[in-house]
Amino acid sequence: MAESSTSKKGQERQARWRKLVAQQRVSGQSIAAFCREHCIAEQSFYGWRSRLGQWRSPAKGARNGDEGAFIDLGAMASASAATSPHVRGLDIRLELPGGITLSIRRN
């Protein structure tokens, strides 16, 4: 009986940390600022993030099919020519965490 209760507590703890790591990622805050705001030791945050496999290197992109993974959009010139001969440009808008918007326009 004690074993299943410990297992359940472990699952709840893991779910709590998974939620905290996800919240930090979308908050736009640095890990230090997020941990200060939530009264969390940075070492604990880094340890749990690593344990949960949610660490990602900015140079390598995301791990485990995360939402930040690279998406190949193909060749833009051939895509716009194939859709319609009248299409001259391309507009891309990305809304990033922290209220940052990246707009790319190609004429």
N, C-alpha and C positions, 0 to 999 in steps of 0.2 A: 504494500500500500504506500509506504513512504517513497518507494522508487518512482511510482507513477506521479506522485505529487511533486517530486523534485523535477521530473521530466517536464511536467506541465509548467512549473515555475521557470524552468530553463527556456521553454518555448515562448512564454510570455516576455521574458527578459530579451530574448532574441528579437521578437516582434517589436518591442519598444525601441531597441537600438536601430533596427532596420528603418523604422519610421523617423527617428532622429537623423540618421544619415541622409535619408531622402529629403527631409525638411531643409537640412543645411545645403544640400546641392541646389535646390530651387530657390533658396533664400537670397542668393547673390552675396551673402556675407562670407567673409573669410572664416576659416575654421576657428581661429582664435576668438573672433568676435561672437560667433554663434555659441561657442562653448561658454564664454563669459555670460552671455545673455541667458543661457539655460542652466547655469551653475554646474557645468560638466567639466571634468578634468580633461584637458586636451589629449593626454596620453591614453585615457580610456576611449575617447572618441576614435583616435587613430587605430587603437587595438581592435575595437569592434568593427570599424570599417574594413580593416584588413581581414578579420575573421569571417566577415559576412561576404567577402569577395566583391565589395563594391568600390574598391580603389581603382582609379583609372589614371593613366598617365596622359597629360595634355598632348604629348607628341604621338602617342599610339592610339588615341581614341578610347572608346569604351570597351569594357569587357562583357562577356556573357550576353551579347545581344542587347546591351543597355540602350536607352533612348538616344544616347549621344553617338551611336555607331555611325560609321561612314555609309552614305547612301550614294551609289553611282547613278547619276541622272543621265548618263550617256552623252553623246556629242550634241551640243546645242544647235549647231548649224544644220545638221541633218534632221534633227527633230522638228525645228520650226519650218523647214522646207517641206517636210513630209506632211505636216498638219494642214498647211495652207500656203499657197504661193504669195498671199497678201500679208502674211505675218512678217513683220520687219524687226521686231524687237522682242525682248524678254524682260520681265520684271519678276524679281524674287524678293520676298520679304520674310525675314526670320525674326520672330519675337523670342528673345533670350531672357534667361532669369535676370532679376534685378532691374527690370524695366528697360532693358537695352533692345533696340530694334535695329537690325541690319538690313538695309535695302540695296539691292543690286539691280541696275538697269543696263540693258545692252540694246543698243539701237542697230 
